[in-house]
Amino acid sequence: MSDIVIVGAGVIGVSTAYALLQRGVTDITILERNTVASGGTAKSSAIVRCHYGVTSVAALALASLDFLENAKEILGADIGFEQVGYVVGVGPENVEPFTASVKHQQALGVPTEFIDRDAVQELWPVANLDDFAAYCWEPRGGYGDGYATAQAFAAYLRDHGVTVRQGAEVAEILTEGTKATGVKLADGETVPAGTVILAGGPWVPALTTPLGIDVPIDPILIEQVLINPGMDLGAPPVFSDMVSMQYVHMRKGELLFGNSDASRLIKSVSNLDDYPGHASHEALELVAEKAVHRFPGIENPEVATTYTGVFDRTPDENYIISGTDYDGLFLETGMSGHGFKTSPAIGRLAAELILDGDTTIPNVTASDFRLSRFAEGDLLTSPFPYKGASGIR
Ligand SMILES: Cc1cc2nc3c(=O)[nH]c(=O)nc-3n(C[C@H](O)[C@H](O)[C@H](O)COP(=O)(O)OP(=O)(O)OC[C@H]3O[C@@H](n4cnc5c(N)ncnc54)[C@H](O)[C@@H]3O)c2cc1C
């Protein structure tokens, strides 16, 4: 019998085990159907920023920065965090919510400032900035490496006595009345536990539906395109382009383009274990169109490769970090494509909720992430929404 069983060894499962360990819980077993970081974590763009309108989410991102910056010393391994900074540019139609959101972030203590066009041009000399109206800059932002981060956590956990079992697929949550008592693996083995934490990303509803727990997750296909610029662009900051609705950053000499458009390329995935591995022609064409417009200074760009991943998207594009009607059954899912940057603080939040029933993380209202908000119609959305953009900012 383990005190705690965590289902899923993505960055959320391992960061939660780490946080529980820091709180003195030592009897922890992580069960992973495949290998550590084999889900969305390894596909992550892993952009790090605090630019959120939702107070609790900005606060979780802020509370994660120290850990990400010092992870090498804390975990004893490099997590691949490149602190190149983060720039947001918006068009005239979004200046109002943008200004209000940045001021709100500053009030929370987020290191972010308004900067002018000349400053952005210096950071991104190849960019055409003609259609932007305002910018902000987060010097502590950048991008990480989801795979390296989860592996670093897992190595630390193993060294400190946590059991990390790979190839251990959980088929069923075991219950007695309204109490979770453990899990049953696909091979029939039973693993009893005091508390079961479901950190299985988009696979979670398959485990909760048989218990009558509705976890509203729409798995969305994300198509990523890497472009070889054919020239040395140095190490510019991550650029969140809220005019073309894309985000762009350098990764090992290539430019990674991601879609931020709420209305285009939104496709549900019907089979989580079998979906297209590369971007569609439609996605490639869209990236090419936007890239040519935004980066005229890149003369001979070439597509280097493409890949896909899945967002475990909830109706409000925010996290589910929540107890359930079953005693001892806790959910950490629905990260909706922005769970990397906040993973250290999400682990801490989950540990505090499980052990104390509340959180000490500044400016985080734990109930914001409760599962019941969907049934209540009390969605967690930004008071400063951007026109045309998805809700994850
Ligand atoms: C393309 C893409 C780009 C992204 N970009 C960013 C970004 O720029 N910034 C950011 O902050 N976030 C980003 N994200 C989101 C972030 O990567 C995820 O929110 C985060 O990695 C999710 O981690 P997780 O542990 O919840 O899920 P996962 O990494 O999916 O891990 C879940 C694990 O659970 C295991 N599992 C599932 N079911 C079972 C079962 N029944 N039994 C045993 N194991 C099971 C799976 O095998 C998997 O390893 C991006 C995600 C994607 C896909």
The ligand as a Tripos MOL2 file, in Angstrom:
@<TRIPOS>MOLECULE
LIG
   53    58     1     0     0
SMALL
NO_CHARGES

@<TRIPOS>ATOM
      1 C1          2.5120   21.2130  -28.7830 C.3       1 LIG1
      2 C2          2.4520   21.6960  -27.3620 C.ar      1 LIG1
      3 C3          2.9840   22.9420  -27.0430 C.ar      1 LIG1
      4 C4          2.9340   23.3780  -25.7230 C.ar      1 LIG1
      5 N1          3.5040   24.5800  -25.4050 N.ar      1 LIG1
      6 C5          3.5260   25.0050  -24.1150 C.ar      1 LIG1
      7 C6          4.1670   26.2100  -23.7720 C.ar      1 LIG1
      8 O1          4.7270   26.8920  -24.6290 O.2       1 LIG1
      9 N2          4.1980   26.5760  -22.4560 N.ar      1 LIG1
     10 C7          3.5700   25.8480  -21.4930 C.ar      1 LIG1
     11 O2          3.5740   26.2530  -20.3320 O.2       1 LIG1
     12 N3          2.9320   24.6980  -21.8020 N.ar      1 LIG1
     13 C8          2.9010   24.2780  -23.0820 C.ar      1 LIG1
     14 N4          2.2860   23.1170  -23.4200 N.ar      1 LIG1
     15 C9          1.5390   22.4220  -22.3930 C.3       1 LIG1
     16 C10         2.3860   21.6120  -21.4780 C.3       1 LIG1
     17 O3          3.4070   20.9670  -22.1980 O.3       1 LIG1
     18 C11         1.4770   20.5950  -20.8100 C.3       1 LIG1
     19 O4          0.4460   21.2990  -20.1450 O.3       1 LIG1
     20 C12         2.1930   19.7400  -19.8140 C.3       1 LIG1
     21 O5          3.3560   19.1630  -20.3600 O.3       1 LIG1
     22 C13         1.2180   18.6480  -19.4020 C.3       1 LIG1
     23 O6          1.8420   17.7860  -18.5430 O.3       1 LIG1
     24 P1          0.9920   16.6380  -17.9020 P.3       1 LIG1
     25 O7          1.9180   15.9310  -16.9860 O.co2     1 LIG1
     26 O8         -0.2960   17.1510  -17.3860 O.co2     1 LIG1
     27 O9          0.5480   15.7060  -19.1280 O.3       1 LIG1
     28 P2          1.3720   14.7060  -20.0490 P.3       1 LIG1
     29 O10         2.7290   15.2040  -20.3500 O.co2     1 LIG1
     30 O11         0.4950   14.3590  -21.1900 O.co2     1 LIG1
     31 O12         1.5600   13.4520  -19.1190 O.3       1 LIG1
     32 C14         0.5270   12.5700  -18.8020 C.3       1 LIG1
     33 C15         1.1670   11.2130  -18.6440 C.3       1 LIG1
     34 O13         0.2090   10.3250  -18.1170 O.3       1 LIG1
     35 C16         0.4040    9.0690  -18.7030 C.3       1 LIG1
     36 N5         -0.8490    8.3440  -18.5720 N.ar      1 LIG1
     37 C17        -2.0450    8.6800  -19.0920 C.ar      1 LIG1
     38 N6         -2.9690    7.7780  -18.7750 N.ar      1 LIG1
     39 C18        -2.3550    6.8290  -18.0260 C.ar      1 LIG1
     40 C19        -2.7880    5.6250  -17.4340 C.ar      1 LIG1
     41 N7         -4.0560    5.2110  -17.5490 N.pl3     1 LIG1
     42 N8         -1.8860    4.8890  -16.7350 N.ar      1 LIG1
     43 C20        -0.5980    5.3050  -16.6150 C.ar      1 LIG1
     44 N9         -0.1300    6.4410  -17.1910 N.ar      1 LIG1
     45 C21        -1.0050    7.1910  -17.8900 C.ar      1 LIG1
     46 C22         0.7630    9.3900  -20.1480 C.3       1 LIG1
     47 O14         1.4500    8.3440  -20.7800 O.3       1 LIG1
     48 C23         1.6290   10.6350  -19.9740 C.3       1 LIG1
     49 O15         3.0090   10.3350  -19.9100 O.3       1 LIG1
     50 C24         2.3200   22.6080  -24.7190 C.ar      1 LIG1
     51 C25         1.7990   21.3610  -25.0390 C.ar      1 LIG1
     52 C26         1.8630   20.9030  -26.3430 C.ar      1 LIG1
     53 C27         1.2820   19.5630  -26.6730 C.3       1 LIG1
@<TRIPOS>BOND
     1     1     2 1
     2     2     3 ar
     3     2    52 ar
     4     3     4 ar
     5     4     5 ar
     6     4    50 ar
     7     5     6 ar
     8     6     7 ar
     9     6    13 1
    10     7     8 2
    11     7     9 ar
    12     9    10 ar
    13    10    11 2
    14    10    12 ar
    15    12    13 ar
    16    13    14 ar
    17    14    15 1
    18    14    50 ar
    19    15    16 1
    20    16    17 1
    21    16    18 1
    22    18    19 1
    23    18    20 1
    24    20    21 1
    25    20    22 1
    26    22    23 1
    27    23    24 1
    28    24    25 2
    29    24    26 1
    30    24    27 1
    31    27    28 1
    32    28    29 2
    33    28    30 1
    34    28    31 1
    35    31    32 1
    36    32    33 1
    37    33    34 1
    38    33    48 1
    39    34    35 1
    40    35    36 1
    41    35    46 1
    42    36    37 ar
    43    36    45 ar
    44    37    38 ar
    45    38    39 ar
    46    39    40 ar
    47    39    45 ar
    48    40    41 1
    49    40    42 ar
    50    42    43 ar
    51    43    44 ar
    52    44    45 ar
    53    46    47 1
    54    46    48 1
    55    48    49 1
    56    50    51 ar
    57    51    52 ar
    58    52    53 1
@<TRIPOS>SUBSTRUCTURE
     1 LIG1         1 GROUP 0 **** ****
